[in-house]
C-alpha cells in the first residue's frame, strides 16, 4: 500500500479525517474505525488507479486528504450500490 510518503500514524490520522469528511458529505452513518479504513483504502485505491492511468498525484498531507476523501466517497457509493 502506498502511503504517499506518509508514515503509518500520519496515514491513519489523515485517513480518518478523509473518511469522516466523506461520511459527512455522503450522509452516511459509520463509526470511527470504518472512517479510518475507508479513508486509507480509498486513498490507496485511487492512488493506484491514477498511477495506472499515468496521473501523478504528488506527495503531502493535503493531496493524501483530497485523494482519500474522493476514494472514500467512491467506496461509500459502491457499498450503497451493492446493498441495493
mmCIF file of the N, C-alpha and C atoms, coordinates in Angstrom:
data_MODEL
# 
_entry.id   MODEL 
# 
loop_
_atom_site.group_PDB 
_atom_site.id 
_atom_site.type_symbol 
_atom_site.label_atom_id 
_atom_site.label_alt_id 
_atom_site.label_comp_id 
_atom_site.label_asym_id 
_atom_site.label_entity_id 
_atom_site.label_seq_id 
_atom_site.pdbx_PDB_ins_code 
_atom_site.Cartn_x 
_atom_site.Cartn_y 
_atom_site.Cartn_z 
_atom_site.occupancy 
_atom_site.B_iso_or_equiv 
_atom_site.pdbx_formal_charge 
_atom_site.auth_seq_id 
_atom_site.auth_comp_id 
_atom_site.auth_asym_id 
_atom_site.auth_atom_id 
_atom_site.pdbx_PDB_model_num 
ATOM 1   N N  . UNK A 1 1  ? 0.856   -1.165 0.000   1.00 0.00 ? 1  UNK A N  1 
ATOM 2   C CA . UNK A 1 1  ? 0.000   0.000  0.000   1.00 0.00 ? 1  UNK A CA 1 
ATOM 3   C C  . UNK A 1 1  ? 0.903   1.229  0.000   1.00 0.00 ? 1  UNK A C  1 
ATOM 4   N N  . UNK A 1 2  ? 0.652   2.141  -0.906  1.00 0.00 ? 2  UNK A N  1 
ATOM 5   C CA . UNK A 1 2  ? 1.435   3.367  -0.991  1.00 0.00 ? 2  UNK A CA 1 
ATOM 6   C C  . UNK A 1 2  ? 0.811   4.419  -0.078  1.00 0.00 ? 2  UNK A C  1 
ATOM 7   N N  . UNK A 1 3  ? 1.600   4.919  0.845   1.00 0.00 ? 3  UNK A N  1 
ATOM 8   C CA . UNK A 1 3  ? 1.106   5.910  1.797   1.00 0.00 ? 3  UNK A CA 1 
ATOM 9   C C  . UNK A 1 3  ? 1.496   7.320  1.394   1.00 0.00 ? 3  UNK A C  1 
ATOM 10  N N  . UNK A 1 4  ? 1.939   7.496  0.149   1.00 0.00 ? 4  UNK A N  1 
ATOM 11  C CA . UNK A 1 4  ? 2.273   8.821  -0.378  1.00 0.00 ? 4  UNK A CA 1 
ATOM 12  C C  . UNK A 1 4  ? 3.333   9.519  0.453   1.00 0.00 ? 4  UNK A C  1 
ATOM 13  N N  . UNK A 1 5  ? 4.323   8.771  0.899   1.00 0.00 ? 5  UNK A N  1 
ATOM 14  C CA . UNK A 1 5  ? 5.412   9.362  1.663   1.00 0.00 ? 5  UNK A CA 1 
ATOM 15  C C  . UNK A 1 5  ? 5.067   9.648  3.114   1.00 0.00 ? 5  UNK A C  1 
ATOM 16  N N  . UNK A 1 6  ? 3.901   9.249  3.566   1.00 0.00 ? 6  UNK A N  1 
ATOM 17  C CA . UNK A 1 6  ? 3.493   9.486  4.949   1.00 0.00 ? 6  UNK A CA 1 
ATOM 18  C C  . UNK A 1 6  ? 3.817   8.258  5.782   1.00 0.00 ? 6  UNK A C  1 
ATOM 19  N N  . UNK A 1 7  ? 4.015   8.463  7.060   1.00 0.00 ? 7  UNK A N  1 
ATOM 20  C CA . UNK A 1 7  ? 4.189   7.345  7.965   1.00 0.00 ? 7  UNK A CA 1 
ATOM 21  C C  . UNK A 1 7  ? 2.847   6.698  8.250   1.00 0.00 ? 7  UNK A C  1 
ATOM 22  N N  . UNK A 1 8  ? 2.895   5.564  8.896   1.00 0.00 ? 8  UNK A N  1 
ATOM 23  C CA . UNK A 1 8  ? 1.667   4.837  9.186   1.00 0.00 ? 8  UNK A CA 1 
ATOM 24  C C  . UNK A 1 8  ? 0.739   5.635  10.103  1.00 0.00 ? 8  UNK A C  1 
ATOM 25  N N  . UNK A 1 9  ? 1.279   6.263  11.134  1.00 0.00 ? 9  UNK A N  1 
ATOM 26  C CA . UNK A 1 9  ? 0.453   7.058  12.042  1.00 0.00 ? 9  UNK A CA 1 
ATOM 27  C C  . UNK A 1 9  ? -0.175  8.249  11.310  1.00 0.00 ? 9  UNK A C  1 
ATOM 28  N N  . UNK A 1 10 ? 0.587   8.908  10.467  1.00 0.00 ? 10 UNK A N  1 
ATOM 29  C CA . UNK A 1 10 ? 0.052   10.022 9.678   1.00 0.00 ? 10 UNK A CA 1 
ATOM 30  C C  . UNK A 1 10 ? -1.035  9.562  8.731   1.00 0.00 ? 10 UNK A C  1 
ATOM 31  N N  . UNK A 1 11 ? -0.845  8.383  8.127   1.00 0.00 ? 11 UNK A N  1 
ATOM 32  C CA . UNK A 1 11 ? -1.854  7.849  7.212   1.00 0.00 ? 11 UNK A CA 1 
ATOM 33  C C  . UNK A 1 11 ? -3.138  7.520  7.956   1.00 0.00 ? 11 UNK A C  1 
ATOM 34  N N  . UNK A 1 12 ? -3.021  7.016  9.188   1.00 0.00 ? 12 UNK A N  1 
ATOM 35  C CA . UNK A 1 12 ? -4.212  6.705  9.975   1.00 0.00 ? 12 UNK A CA 1 
ATOM 36  C C  . UNK A 1 12 ? -4.962  7.988  10.338  1.00 0.00 ? 12 UNK A C  1 
ATOM 37  N N  . UNK A 1 13 ? -4.233  9.000  10.760  1.00 0.00 ? 13 UNK A N  1 
ATOM 38  C CA . UNK A 1 13 ? -4.878  10.255 11.157  1.00 0.00 ? 13 UNK A CA 1 
ATOM 39  C C  . UNK A 1 13 ? -5.535  10.943 9.956   1.00 0.00 ? 13 UNK A C  1 
ATOM 40  N N  . UNK A 1 14 ? -4.781  11.095 8.869   1.00 0.00 ? 14 UNK A N  1 
ATOM 41  C CA . UNK A 1 14 ? -5.323  11.768 7.684   1.00 0.00 ? 14 UNK A CA 1 
ATOM 42  C C  . UNK A 1 14 ? -6.404  10.908 7.033   1.00 0.00 ? 14 UNK A C  1 
ATOM 43  N N  . UNK A 1 15 ? -6.221  9.576  7.034   1.00 0.00 ? 15 UNK A N  1 
ATOM 44  C CA . UNK A 1 15 ? -7.243  8.679  6.500   1.00 0.00 ? 15 UNK A CA 1 
ATOM 45  C C  . UNK A 1 15 ? -8.537  8.753  7.290   1.00 0.00 ? 15 UNK A C  1 
ATOM 46  N N  . UNK A 1 16 ? -8.416  8.842  8.609   1.00 0.00 ? 16 UNK A N  1 
ATOM 47  C CA . UNK A 1 16 ? -9.605  9.002  9.441   1.00 0.00 ? 16 UNK A CA 1 
ATOM 48  C C  . UNK A 1 16 ? -10.334 10.298 9.162   1.00 0.00 ? 16 UNK A C  1 
ATOM 49  N N  . UNK A 1 17 ? -9.569  11.369 8.981   1.00 0.00 ? 17 UNK A N  1 
ATOM 50  C CA . UNK A 1 17 ? -10.176 12.660 8.652   1.00 0.00 ? 17 UNK A CA 1 
ATOM 51  C C  . UNK A 1 17 ? -10.845 12.613 7.279   1.00 0.00 ? 17 UNK A C  1 
ATOM 52  N N  . UNK A 1 18 ? -10.174 11.997 6.311   1.00 0.00 ? 18 UNK A N  1 
ATOM 53  C CA . UNK A 1 18 ? -10.751 11.872 4.967   1.00 0.00 ? 18 UNK A CA 1 
ATOM 54  C C  . UNK A 1 18 ? -12.021 11.028 5.001   1.00 0.00 ? 18 UNK A C  1 
ATOM 55  N N  . UNK A 1 19 ? -11.993 9.930  5.760   1.00 0.00 ? 19 UNK A N  1 
ATOM 56  C CA . UNK A 1 19 ? -13.181 9.091  5.888   1.00 0.00 ? 19 UNK A CA 1 
ATOM 57  C C  . UNK A 1 19 ? -14.322 9.808  6.577   1.00 0.00 ? 19 UNK A C  1 
ATOM 58  N N  . UNK A 1 20 ? -14.001 10.588 7.605   1.00 0.00 ? 20 UNK A N  1 
ATOM 59  C CA . UNK A 1 20 ? -15.038 11.352 8.301   1.00 0.00 ? 20 UNK A CA 1 
ATOM 60  C C  . UNK A 1 20 ? -15.658 12.403 7.380   1.00 0.00 ? 20 UNK A C  1 
ATOM 61  N N  . UNK A 1 21 ? -14.821 13.100 6.617   1.00 0.00 ? 21 UNK A N  1 
ATOM 62  C CA . UNK A 1 21 ? -15.332 14.086 5.674   1.00 0.00 ? 21 UNK A CA 1 
ATOM 63  C C  . UNK A 1 21 ? -16.228 13.427 4.626   1.00 0.00 ? 21 UNK A C  1 
ATOM 64  N N  . UNK A 1 22 ? -15.812 12.258 4.140   1.00 0.00 ? 22 UNK A N  1 
ATOM 65  C CA . UNK A 1 22 ? -16.624 11.534 3.164   1.00 0.00 ? 22 UNK A CA 1 
ATOM 66  C C  . UNK A 1 22 ? -17.952 11.098 3.781   1.00 0.00 ? 22 UNK A C  1 
ATOM 67  N N  . UNK A 1 23 ? -17.892 10.656 5.045   1.00 0.00 ? 23 UNK A N  1 
ATOM 68  C CA . UNK A 1 23 ? -19.112 10.259 5.747   1.00 0.00 ? 23 UNK A CA 1 
ATOM 69  C C  . UNK A 1 23 ? -20.091 11.430 5.848   1.00 0.00 ? 23 UNK A C  1 
ATOM 70  N N  . UNK A 1 24 ? -19.587 12.606 6.184   1.00 0.00 ? 24 UNK A N  1 
ATOM 71  C CA . UNK A 1 24 ? -20.441 13.786 6.291   1.00 0.00 ? 24 UNK A CA 1 
ATOM 72  C C  . UNK A 1 24 ? -20.989 14.194 4.929   1.00 0.00 ? 24 UNK A C  1 
ATOM 73  N N  . UNK A 1 25 ? -20.141 14.153 3.912   1.00 0.00 ? 25 UNK A N  1 
ATOM 74  C CA . UNK A 1 25 ? -20.533 14.555 2.564   1.00 0.00 ? 25 UNK A CA 1 
ATOM 75  C C  . UNK A 1 25 ? -21.567 13.605 1.966   1.00 0.00 ? 25 UNK A C  1 
ATOM 76  N N  . UNK A 1 26 ? -21.373 12.310 2.178   1.00 0.00 ? 26 UNK A N  1 
ATOM 77  C CA . UNK A 1 26 ? -22.262 11.299 1.603   1.00 0.00 ? 26 UNK A CA 1 
ATOM 78  C C  . UNK A 1 26 ? -23.456 10.992 2.517   1.00 0.00 ? 26 UNK A C  1 
ATOM 79  N N  . UNK A 1 27 ? -23.528 11.652 3.664   1.00 0.00 ? 27 UNK A N  1 
ATOM 80  C CA . UNK A 1 27 ? -24.593 11.453 4.647   1.00 0.00 ? 27 UNK A CA 1 
ATOM 81  C C  . UNK A 1 27 ? -24.753 9.971  4.997   1.00 0.00 ? 27 UNK A C  1 
ATOM 82  N N  . UNK A 1 28 ? -23.637 9.403  5.394   1.00 0.00 ? 28 UNK A N  1 
ATOM 83  C CA . UNK A 1 28 ? -23.572 8.001  5.777   1.00 0.00 ? 28 UNK A CA 1 
ATOM 84  C C  . UNK A 1 28 ? -23.399 7.943  7.288   1.00 0.00 ? 28 UNK A C  1 
ATOM 85  N N  . UNK A 1 29 ? -23.711 6.828  7.893   1.00 0.00 ? 29 UNK A N  1 
ATOM 86  C CA . UNK A 1 29 ? -23.581 6.704  9.336   1.00 0.00 ? 29 UNK A CA 1 
ATOM 87  C C  . UNK A 1 29 ? -22.680 5.517  9.655   1.00 0.00 ? 29 UNK A C  1 
ATOM 88  N N  . UNK A 1 30 ? -21.397 5.795  9.878   1.00 0.00 ? 30 UNK A N  1 
ATOM 89  C CA . UNK A 1 30 ? -20.416 4.749  10.180  1.00 0.00 ? 30 UNK A CA 1 
ATOM 90  C C  . UNK A 1 30 ? -19.626 5.169  11.410  1.00 0.00 ? 30 UNK A C  1 
ATOM 91  N N  . UNK A 1 31 ? -18.863 4.263  11.936  1.00 0.00 ? 31 UNK A N  1 
ATOM 92  C CA . UNK A 1 31 ? -18.046 4.561  13.105  1.00 0.00 ? 31 UNK A CA 1 
ATOM 93  C C  . UNK A 1 31 ? -16.664 5.058  12.714  1.00 0.00 ? 31 UNK A C  1 
ATOM 94  N N  . UNK A 1 32 ? -15.885 5.413  13.721  1.00 0.00 ? 32 UNK A N  1 
ATOM 95  C CA . UNK A 1 32 ? -14.554 5.970  13.503  1.00 0.00 ? 32 UNK A CA 1 
ATOM 96  C C  . UNK A 1 32 ? -13.619 4.952  12.860  1.00 0.00 ? 32 UNK A C  1 
ATOM 97  N N  . UNK A 1 33 ? -13.726 3.685  13.230  1.00 0.00 ? 33 UNK A N  1 
ATOM 98  C CA . UNK A 1 33 ? -12.875 2.662  12.627  1.00 0.00 ? 33 UNK A CA 1 
ATOM 99  C C  . UNK A 1 33 ? -13.148 2.530  11.132  1.00 0.00 ? 33 UNK A C  1 
ATOM 100 N N  . UNK A 1 34 ? -14.412 2.534  10.753  1.00 0.00 ? 34 UNK A N  1 
ATOM 101 C CA . UNK A 1 34 ? -14.758 2.439  9.340   1.00 0.00 ? 34 UNK A CA 1 
ATOM 102 C C  . UNK A 1 34 ? -14.323 3.689  8.589   1.00 0.00 ? 34 UNK A C  1 
ATOM 103 N N  . UNK A 1 35 ? -14.382 4.855  9.233   1.00 0.00 ? 35 UNK A N  1 
ATOM 104 C CA . UNK A 1 35 ? -13.888 6.084  8.601   1.00 0.00 ? 35 UNK A CA 1 
ATOM 105 C C  . UNK A 1 35 ? -12.403 5.970  8.278   1.00 0.00 ? 35 UNK A C  1 
ATOM 106 N N  . UNK A 1 36 ? -11.624 5.473  9.232   1.00 0.00 ? 36 UNK A N  1 
ATOM 107 C CA . UNK A 1 36 ? -10.182 5.317  9.020   1.00 0.00 ? 36 UNK A CA 1 
ATOM 108 C C  . UNK A 1 36 ? -9.919  4.331  7.892   1.00 0.00 ? 36 UNK A C  1 
ATOM 109 N N  . UNK A 1 37 ? -10.614 3.204  7.928   1.00 0.00 ? 37 UNK A N  1 
ATOM 110 C CA . UNK A 1 37 ? -10.423 2.176  6.901   1.00 0.00 ? 37 UNK A CA 1 
ATOM 111 C C  . UNK A 1 37 ? -10.787 2.713  5.525   1.00 0.00 ? 37 UNK A C  1 
ATOM 112 N N  . UNK A 1 38 ? -11.940 3.356  5.416   1.00 0.00 ? 38 UNK A N  1 
ATOM 113 C CA . UNK A 1 38 ? -12.357 3.898  4.120   1.00 0.00 ? 38 UNK A CA 1 
ATOM 114 C C  . UNK A 1 38 ? -11.412 4.980  3.626   1.00 0.00 ? 38 UNK A C  1 
ATOM 115 N N  . UNK A 1 39 ? -10.930 5.823  4.518   1.00 0.00 ? 39 UNK A N  1 
ATOM 116 C CA . UNK A 1 39 ? -10.002 6.877  4.115   1.00 0.00 ? 39 UNK A CA 1 
ATOM 117 C C  . UNK A 1 39 ? -8.690  6.329  3.593   1.00 0.00 ? 39 UNK A C  1 
ATOM 118 N N  . UNK A 1 40 ? -8.120  5.359  4.303   1.00 0.00 ? 40 UNK A N  1 
ATOM 119 C CA . UNK A 1 40 ? -6.831  4.791  3.900   1.00 0.00 ? 40 UNK A CA 1 
ATOM 120 C C  . UNK A 1 40 ? -6.985  3.932  2.648   1.00 0.00 ? 40 UNK A C  1 
ATOM 121 N N  . UNK A 1 41 ? -7.965  3.048  2.631   1.00 0.00 ? 41 UNK A N  1 
ATOM 122 C CA . UNK A 1 41 ? -8.156  2.193  1.458   1.00 0.00 ? 41 UNK A CA 1 
ATOM 123 C C  . UNK A 1 41 ? -8.584  3.013  0.258   1.00 0.00 ? 41 UNK A C  1 
ATOM 124 N N  . UNK A 1 42 ? -9.431  4.008  0.478   1.00 0.00 ? 42 UNK A N  1 
ATOM 125 C CA . UNK A 1 42 ? -9.843  4.879  -0.627  1.00 0.00 ? 42 UNK A CA 1 
ATOM 126 C C  . UNK A 1 42 ? -8.664  5.627  -1.224  1.00 0.00 ? 42 UNK A C  1 
ATOM 127 N N  . UNK A 1 43 ? -7.787  6.143  -0.378  1.00 0.00 ? 43 UNK A N  1 
ATOM 128 C CA . UNK A 1 43 ? -6.603  6.854  -0.872  1.00 0.00 ? 43 UNK A CA 1 
ATOM 129 C C  . UNK A 1 43 ? -5.667  5.915  -1.620  1.00 0.00 ? 43 UNK A C  1 
ATOM 130 N N  . UNK A 1 44 ? -5.437  4.733  -1.060  1.00 0.00 ? 44 UNK A N  1 
ATOM 131 C CA . UNK A 1 44 ? -4.537  3.777  -1.711  1.00 0.00 ? 44 UNK A CA 1 
ATOM 132 C C  . UNK A 1 44 ? -5.107  3.307  -3.045  1.00 0.00 ? 44 UNK A C  1 
ATOM 133 N N  . UNK A 1 45 ? -6.403  3.000  -3.071  1.00 0.00 ? 45 UNK A N  1 
ATOM 134 C CA . UNK A 1 45 ? -7.020  2.515  -4.305  1.00 0.00 ? 45 UNK A CA 1 
ATOM 135 C C  . UNK A 1 45 ? -7.028  3.590  -5.386  1.00 0.00 ? 45 UNK A C  1 
ATOM 136 N N  . UNK A 1 46 ? -7.366  4.818  -5.010  1.00 0.00 ? 46 UNK A N  1 
ATOM 137 C CA . UNK A 1 46 ? -7.408  5.890  -6.002  1.00 0.00 ? 46 UNK A CA 1 
ATOM 138 C C  . UNK A 1 46 ? -6.005  6.266  -6.460  1.00 0.00 ? 46 UNK A C  1 
ATOM 139 N N  . UNK A 1 47 ? -5.021  6.238  -5.554  1.00 0.00 ? 47 UNK A N  1 
ATOM 140 C CA . UNK A 1 47 ? -3.633  6.468  -5.959  1.00 0.00 ? 47 UNK A CA 1 
ATOM 141 C C  . UNK A 1 47 ? -3.180  5.417  -6.959  1.00 0.00 ? 47 UNK A C  1 
ATOM 142 N N  . UNK A 1 48 ? -3.532  4.157  -6.711  1.00 0.00 ? 48 UNK A N  1 
ATOM 143 C CA . UNK A 1 48 ? -3.176  3.081  -7.629  1.00 0.00 ? 48 UNK A CA 1 
ATOM 144 C C  . UNK A 1 48 ? -3.844  3.287  -8.986  1.00 0.00 ? 48 UNK A C  1 
ATOM 145 N N  . UNK A 1 49 ? -5.127  3.594  -8.986  1.00 0.00 ? 49 UNK A N  1 
ATOM 146 C CA . UNK A 1 49 ? -5.853  3.807  -10.237 1.00 0.00 ? 49 UNK A CA 1 
ATOM 147 C C  . UNK A 1 49 ? -5.275  4.976  -11.021 1.00 0.00 ? 49 UNK A C  1 
ATOM 148 N N  . UNK A 1 50 ? -4.977  6.059  -10.337 1.00 0.00 ? 50 UNK A N  1 
ATOM 149 C CA . UNK A 1 50 ? -4.404  7.224  -11.012 1.00 0.00 ? 50 UNK A CA 1 
ATOM 150 C C  . UNK A 1 50 ? -3.011  6.925  -11.549 1.00 0.00 ? 50 UNK A C  1 
ATOM 151 N N  . UNK A 1 51 ? -2.225  6.121  -10.829 1.00 0.00 ? 51 UNK A N  1 
ATOM 152 C CA . UNK A 1 51 ? -0.887  5.778  -11.323 1.00 0.00 ? 51 UNK A CA 1 
ATOM 153 C C  . UNK A 1 51 ? -0.971  4.870  -12.543 1.00 0.00 ? 51 UNK A C  1 
ATOM 154 N N  . UNK A 1 52 ? -1.961  3.994  -12.581 1.00 0.00 ? 52 UNK A N  1 
ATOM 155 C CA . UNK A 1 52 ? -2.164  3.147  -13.765 1.00 0.00 ? 52 UNK A CA 1 
ATOM 156 C C  . UNK A 1 52 ? -2.526  4.010  -14.969 1.00 0.00 ? 52 UNK A C  1 
ATOM 157 N N  . UNK A 1 53 ? -3.287  5.054  -14.734 1.00 0.00 ? 53 UNK A N  1 
ATOM 158 C CA . UNK A 1 53 ? -3.675  5.959  -15.815 1.00 0.00 ? 53 UNK A CA 1 
ATOM 159 C C  . UNK A 1 53 ? -2.570  6.953  -16.166 1.00 0.00 ? 53 UNK A C  1 
ATOM 160 N N  . UNK A 1 54 ? -1.480  6.913  -15.419 1.00 0.00 ? 54 UNK A N  1 
ATOM 161 C CA . UNK A 1 54 ? -0.354  7.796  -15.704 1.00 0.00 ? 54 UNK A CA 1 
ATOM 162 C C  . UNK A 1 54 ? -0.473  9.177  -15.097 1.00 0.00 ? 54 UNK A C  1 
ATOM 163 N N  . UNK A 1 55 ? -1.338  9.325  -14.111 1.00 0.00 ? 55 UNK A N  1 
ATOM 164 C CA . UNK A 1 55 ? -1.533  10.613 -13.438 1.00 0.00 ? 55 UNK A CA 1 
ATOM 165 C C  . UNK A 1 55 ? -0.796  10.570 -12.111 1.00 0.00 ? 55 UNK A C  1 
ATOM 166 N N  . UNK A 1 56 ? 0.155   11.479 -11.920 1.00 0.00 ? 56 UNK A N  1 
ATOM 167 C CA . UNK A 1 56 ? 0.937   11.543 -10.686 1.00 0.00 ? 56 UNK A CA 1 
ATOM 168 C C  . UNK A 1 56 ? 0.242   12.494 -9.726  1.00 0.00 ? 56 UNK A C  1 
ATOM 169 N N  . UNK A 1 57 ? -0.052  12.020 -8.514  1.00 0.00 ? 57 UNK A N  1 
ATOM 170 C CA . UNK A 1 57 ? -0.775  12.848 -7.550  1.00 0.00 ? 57 UNK A CA 1 
ATOM 171 C C  . UNK A 1 57 ? 0.139   13.636 -6.630  1.00 0.00 ? 57 UNK A C  1 
ATOM 172 N N  . UNK A 1 58 ? 1.411   13.307 -6.584  1.00 0.00 ? 58 UNK A N  1 
ATOM 173 C CA . UNK A 1 58 ? 2.314   14.038 -5.711  1.00 0.00 ? 58 UNK A CA 1 
ATOM 174 C C  . UNK A 1 58 ? 2.297   13.491 -4.306  1.00 0.00 ? 58 UNK A C  1 
ATOM 175 N N  . UNK A 1 59 ? 2.955   14.200 -3.401  1.00 0.00 ? 59 UNK A N  1 
ATOM 176 C CA . UNK A 1 59 ? 3.025   13.762 -2.011  1.00 0.00 ? 59 UNK A CA 1 
ATOM 177 C C  . UNK A 1 59 ? 2.566   14.889 -1.105  1.00 0.00 ? 59 UNK A C  1 
ATOM 178 N N  . UNK A 1 60 ? 2.271   14.550 0.099   1.00 0.00 ? 60 UNK A N  1 
ATOM 179 C CA . UNK A 1 60 ? 1.890   15.554 1.083   1.00 0.00 ? 60 UNK A CA 1 
ATOM 180 C C  . UNK A 1 60 ? 0.553   15.261 1.723   1.00 0.00 ? 60 UNK A C  1 
ATOM 181 N N  . UNK A 1 61 ? 0.332   15.913 2.833   1.00 0.00 ? 61 UNK A N  1 
ATOM 182 C CA . UNK A 1 61 ? -0.881  15.672 3.611   1.00 0.00 ? 61 UNK A CA 1 
ATOM 183 C C  . UNK A 1 61 ? -2.134  16.132 2.874   1.00 0.00 ? 61 UNK A C  1 
ATOM 184 N N  . UNK A 1 62 ? -2.097  17.296 2.266   1.00 0.00 ? 62 UNK A N  1 
ATOM 185 C CA . UNK A 1 62 ? -3.280  17.813 1.592   1.00 0.00 ? 62 UNK A CA 1 
ATOM 186 C C  . UNK A 1 62 ? -3.680  16.935 0.412   1.00 0.00 ? 62 UNK A C  1 
ATOM 187 N N  . UNK A 1 63 ? -2.707  16.491 -0.379  1.00 0.00 ? 63 UNK A N  1 
ATOM 188 C CA . UNK A 1 63 ? -3.000  15.610 -1.509  1.00 0.00 ? 63 UNK A CA 1 
ATOM 189 C C  . UNK A 1 63 ? -3.574  14.295 -1.006  1.00 0.00 ? 63 UNK A C  1 
ATOM 190 N N  . UNK A 1 64 ? -2.972  13.724 0.043   1.00 0.00 ? 64 UNK A N  1 
ATOM 191 C CA . UNK A 1 64 ? -3.466  12.471 0.611   1.00 0.00 ? 64 UNK A CA 1 
ATOM 192 C C  . UNK A 1 64 ? -4.886  12.648 1.137   1.00 0.00 ? 64 UNK A C  1 
ATOM 193 N N  . UNK A 1 65 ? -5.184  13.780 1.750   1.00 0.00 ? 65 UNK A N  1 
ATOM 194 C CA . UNK A 1 65 ? -6.522  14.056 2.269   1.00 0.00 ? 65 UNK A CA 1 
ATOM 195 C C  . UNK A 1 65 ? -7.537  14.141 1.127   1.00 0.00 ? 65 UNK A C  1 
ATOM 196 N N  . UNK A 1 66 ? -7.199  14.849 0.063   1.00 0.00 ? 66 UNK A N  1 
ATOM 197 C CA . UNK A 1 66 ? -8.111  15.000 -1.072  1.00 0.00 ? 66 UNK A CA 1 
ATOM 198 C C  . UNK A 1 66 ? -8.350  13.657 -1.757  1.00 0.00 ? 66 UNK A C  1 
ATOM 199 N N  . UNK A 1 67 ? -7.273  12.933 -2.026  1.00 0.00 ? 67 UNK A N  1 
ATOM 200 C CA . UNK A 1 67 ? -7.403  11.631 -2.690  1.00 0.00 ? 67 UNK A CA 1 
ATOM 201 C C  . UNK A 1 67 ? -8.146  10.648 -1.787  1.00 0.00 ? 67 UNK A C  1 
ATOM 202 N N  . UNK A 1 68 ? -7.870  10.668 -0.492  1.00 0.00 ? 68 UNK A N  1 
ATOM 203 C CA . UNK A 1 68 ? -8.578  9.807  0.456   1.00 0.00 ? 68 UNK A CA 1 
ATOM 204 C C  . UNK A 1 68 ? -10.052 10.131 0.528   1.00 0.00 ? 68 UNK A C  1 
ATOM 205 N N  . UNK A 1 69 ? -10.395 11.406 0.522   1.00 0.00 ? 69 UNK A N  1 
ATOM 206 C CA . UNK A 1 69 ? -11.796 11.837 0.546   1.00 0.00 ? 69 UNK A CA 1 
ATOM 207 C C  . UNK A 1 69 ? -12.530 11.334 -0.694  1.00 0.00 ? 69 UNK A C  1 
ATOM 208 N N  . UNK A 1 70 ? -11.948 11.554 -1.858  1.00 0.00 ? 70 UNK A N  1 
ATOM 209 C CA . UNK A 1 70 ? -12.589 11.125 -3.109  1.00 0.00 ? 70 UNK A CA 1 
ATOM 210 C C  . UNK A 1 70 ? -12.700 9.601  -3.150  1.00 0.00 ? 70 UNK A C  1 
ATOM 211 N N  . UNK A 1 71 ? -11.614 8.914  -2.769  1.00 0.00 ? 71 UNK A N  1 
ATOM 212 C CA . UNK A 1 71 ? -11.643 7.456  -2.746  1.00 0.00 ? 71 UNK A CA 1 
ATOM 213 C C  . UNK A 1 71 ? -12.669 6.903  -1.774  1.00 0.00 ? 71 UNK A C  1 
ATOM 214 N N  . UNK A 1 72 ? -12.779 7.500  -0.594  1.00 0.00 ? 72 UNK A N  1 
ATOM 215 C CA . UNK A 1 72 ? -13.767 7.046  0.395   1.00 0.00 ? 72 UNK A CA 1 
ATOM 216 C C  . UNK A 1 72 ? -15.188 7.297  -0.097  1.00 0.00 ? 72 UNK A C  1 
ATOM 217 N N  . UNK A 1 73 ? -15.419 8.426  -0.758  1.00 0.00 ? 73 UNK A N  1 
ATOM 218 C CA . UNK A 1 73 ? -16.749 8.698  -1.327  1.00 0.00 ? 73 UNK A CA 1 
ATOM 219 C C  . UNK A 1 73 ? -17.110 7.647  -2.369  1.00 0.00 ? 73 UNK A C  1 
ATOM 220 N N  . UNK A 1 74 ? -16.135 7.281  -3.197  1.00 0.00 ? 74 UNK A N  1 
ATOM 221 C CA . UNK A 1 74 ? -16.372 6.254  -4.213  1.00 0.00 ? 74 UNK A CA 1 
ATOM 222 C C  . UNK A 1 74 ? -16.685 4.915  -3.549  1.00 0.00 ? 74 UNK A C  1 
ATOM 223 N N  . UNK A 1 75 ? -15.934 4.564  -2.499  1.00 0.00 ? 75 UNK A N  1 
ATOM 224 C CA . UNK A 1 75 ? -16.197 3.306  -1.800  1.00 0.00 ? 75 UNK A CA 1 
ATOM 225 C C  . UNK A 1 75 ? -17.567 3.300  -1.127  1.00 0.00 ? 75 UNK A C  1 
ATOM 226 N N  . UNK A 1 76 ? -17.984 4.419  -0.558  1.00 0.00 ? 76 UNK A N  1 
ATOM 227 C CA . UNK A 1 76 ? -19.318 4.507  0.047   1.00 0.00 ? 76 UNK A CA 1 
ATOM 228 C C  . UNK A 1 76 ? -20.386 4.329  -1.024  1.00 0.00 ? 76 UNK A C  1 
ATOM 229 N N  . UNK A 1 77 ? -20.216 4.967  -2.176  1.00 0.00 ? 77 UNK A N  1 
ATOM 230 C CA . UNK A 1 77 ? -21.181 4.835  -3.279  1.00 0.00 ? 77 UNK A CA 1 
ATOM 231 C C  . UNK A 1 77 ? -21.242 3.402  -3.783  1.00 0.00 ? 77 UNK A C  1 
ATOM 232 N N  . UNK A 1 78 ? -20.104 2.740  -3.900  1.00 0.00 ? 78 UNK A N  1 
ATOM 233 C CA . UNK A 1 78 ? -20.086 1.336  -4.331  1.00 0.00 ? 78 UNK A CA 1 
ATOM 234 C C  . UNK A 1 78 ? -20.787 0.461  -3.298  1.00 0.00 ? 78 UNK A C  1 
ATOM 235 N N  . UNK A 1 79 ? -20.524 0.703  -2.021  1.00 0.00 ? 79 UNK A N  1 
ATOM 236 C CA . UNK A 1 79 ? -21.180 -0.054 -0.959  1.00 0.00 ? 79 UNK A CA 1 
ATOM 237 C C  . UNK A 1 79 ? -22.687 0.111  -0.972  1.00 0.00 ? 79 UNK A C  1 
ATOM 238 N N  . UNK A 1 80 ? -23.152 1.313  -1.236  1.00 0.00 ? 80 UNK A N  1 
ATOM 239 C CA . UNK A 1 80 ? -24.599 1.547  -1.322  1.00 0.00 ? 80 UNK A CA 1 
ATOM 240 C C  . UNK A 1 80 ? -25.195 0.825  -2.519  1.00 0.00 ? 80 UNK A C  1 
ATOM 241 N N  . UNK A 1 81 ? -24.489 0.825  -3.646  1.00 0.00 ? 81 UNK A N  1 
ATOM 242 C CA . UNK A 1 81 ? -24.989 0.176  -4.859  1.00 0.00 ? 81 UNK A CA 1 
ATOM 243 C C  . UNK A 1 81 ? -25.058 -1.340 -4.683  1.00 0.00 ? 81 UNK A C  1 
ATOM 244 N N  . UNK A 1 82 ? -24.091 -1.919 -3.973  1.00 0.00 ? 82 UNK A N  1 
ATOM 245 C CA . UNK A 1 82 ? -24.077 -3.356 -3.751  1.00 0.00 ? 82 UNK A CA 1 
ATOM 246 C C  . UNK A 1 82 ? -25.187 -3.778 -2.811  1.00 0.00 ? 82 UNK A C  1 
ATOM 247 N N  . UNK A 1 83 ? -25.479 -2.965 -1.820  1.00 0.00 ? 83 UNK A N  1 
ATOM 248 C CA . UNK A 1 83 ? -26.531 -3.299 -0.846  1.00 0.00 ? 83 UNK A CA 1 
ATOM 249 C C  . UNK A 1 83 ? -27.930 -3.253 -1.428  1.00 0.00 ? 83 UNK A C  1 
ATOM 250 N N  . UNK A 1 84 ? -28.114 -2.541 -2.524  1.00 0.00 ? 84 UNK A N  1 
ATOM 251 C CA . UNK A 1 84 ? -29.469 -2.433 -3.109  1.00 0.00 ? 84 UNK A CA 1 
ATOM 252 C C  . UNK A 1 84 ? -29.852 -3.604 -3.901  1.00 0.00 ? 84 UNK A C  1 
# 
